[in-house]
Amino acid sequence: MSGEERAHDARDGLYDRLRAYEGKPAAIAGRGKDPVNLPMIRHWCEAMGDAHPAYRGPDAVAPPTMLQAWTMGGLSGHQDRSEAYGELLGLLDGAGYTSVVATDCEQEYLRPLRPGDEITFDAVVESVSPRKTTKLGTGHFVTTRMDVRAGGELAGTHRFRILKYAPAARPAKPVEAVEPAESVERPRRPRPVVNRDNAGFWEGVAAHRLLIQRCAACGTLRFPWLPGCNDCGAGEWDTVEAGGEGTVHSYVVMHHPPFPAFDPPYAVGLIELAEGVRMISNVVGVPYDKVRIGMPVRLEFQRVDEELELPVFRAVEDGPVAGPGEGER
């Protein structure tokens, strides 16, 4: 925390009031809306492209990373949040920190969850950070720790961190610098996050190659790129180049929220490649309302600005049409 931020906290006493909530409950005697069950496990695995045999059959266990799924409130919301947690968020809102963004989570798995397990949980406000200034704006990080139990036995912990902040003001463009409407530059698409685990994929895109990881130990193909194999855990891998043929496995039509660099409505598809892996990308070449599940598509590379080129999928004419599963947002 900078000297200016420390001085601000000292003047208004807000941080002392926020810290008073550390250690207070965030949720009390919460109960999962459903027991651990095979349909939810199957939906999760299909969405994640995880075909590990441990997650199916009579002795199935739930994927460990589903830990939070069994505690979520759904569209009807949480009924088990504590009064103290509501007061903490209200205090932040009252101080002008009305926006919220989730920043990260940490999970620890202590025992597998199996179909039929009844889930209960409690949560505590673990920490509230001093006032921080980020690119999004200025605010406070709030970390909660949830203890998840199955049949009364601790099965895992889930730490969840949010930033409650006041959005940073965008500098106004000088009036004299405003150009005629016809020459105003179009907003740029968001940049992909490139790191050491996926840099090879983006290098392939730059060379107009769609590369899929292949485990060097068991030969399993995987996408998106990961540091290790989901099937056998091996860390060594090489790549194969996708042929470019695929079909629309599922899709949504995006109407809202609007983003300056996009022109809604547009179709976003979950594309099943001929190699058997799936990836998310835009479906182009047909109107958004003509995209259908089962429609054949072919890879192409679309330049969206002077720096960014992306893999997209162009619809192939005369593809089959299947109704169920499509959606709109």
BAFI-81254 format. One record per residue (C-alpha): x, y, z. Coordinates in steps of 0.5 Angstrom, whole numbers, plus 500, padded with zeros to 3 digits. Example, Ala and Ser with C-alpha at 12.3 -4.5 7.8 and 13.67 -1.06 7.14 Angstrom:
2
525491516527498514
***
This chain:
329
500500500503507498504512503498516500493510501496509508494516510487516506486510511488513517484519516477516514478510519475505514480500514480499521472498521473493515478489519473488524470483520476479519474472523467473522462468519461469511456463511453459516451452516450452508447446505448444498442444494443437491447431493453430489450426483452423476448428472452434474459430474457428467455435465461438468466433464463434458463442458471441460472436455475431461474424459478421465475414467475416474469420473464415471461408472459405479465407483465414480468420484467428482472432479476435485475442481468441482468443489465450489460447484456443490456450494453455489447458490444458483439463480435464486442466490445464496440464502446462507450468507451471514449478516456480518458479511452483508454489513462488510459489503455494505460498508464498502458500498457506502464508501464508494467501492460499489464495483466488484470483480473476482480476482482469484481462488485457491482450493485444497482437497482433503478427500474425494466427493462421491455421488450421494454425499450431502454437502455442508459448508461454513465460511469466514472472512479471512482478510480485508486488504489495505486500500489498493490502487489497481488498473481497474480502480481503487478499493479493498481485496476481501478474502473468504475461506470456505470449509466444505464438508461431506457427511460432516467430514472436512472434504476441502477448503476454498479461498475466494478473493474479490476486489471491491473498488471504485472504477478509475476515471478515464481521462477525457479526450481533449476536444481539439483532438476529436476527429470526424466520426468517419475517421475515428479509430475502431476500439481494439479487441481485448488481447489474449493472455499469453504465458509460458503454458500457451505461448506455443499455441499463439506462435502457431496462430501467427504462422497460420497453424492451429496446434494441439498438445499431445501427451508424450507419455500416453498420446492423449490430445488436449485443448486448451493448452495445459502444463500437464496431461489430465489423463496420466499426469505426465508433463512432457508433450509435443504438438500436432497440427489440426487439419481445420475441419470441425463441427459446431458442438454447441453455441450461443448468440451474444446480444449482451453485454455490449463491448466496443470492439464487437458488433452484437449479435454474433455467434460464439461456437464450441467447435469439435475438431476432427481430432476430437478436442473442442475449442471456443471461437467465432462462427463466421460466414453465415448470419448469427441466426443460421448457426446450428448444432452439427453444422460443419465448419472449417478453420481460417485465420482472421486479422482483427487489427494490425497486431492481432490475428485469431483462429475462427471457423467459417460455416460450410454450406449444406451442413446438417441442422439440429435444434436442441442445445442452441442458446442466446444471451
***
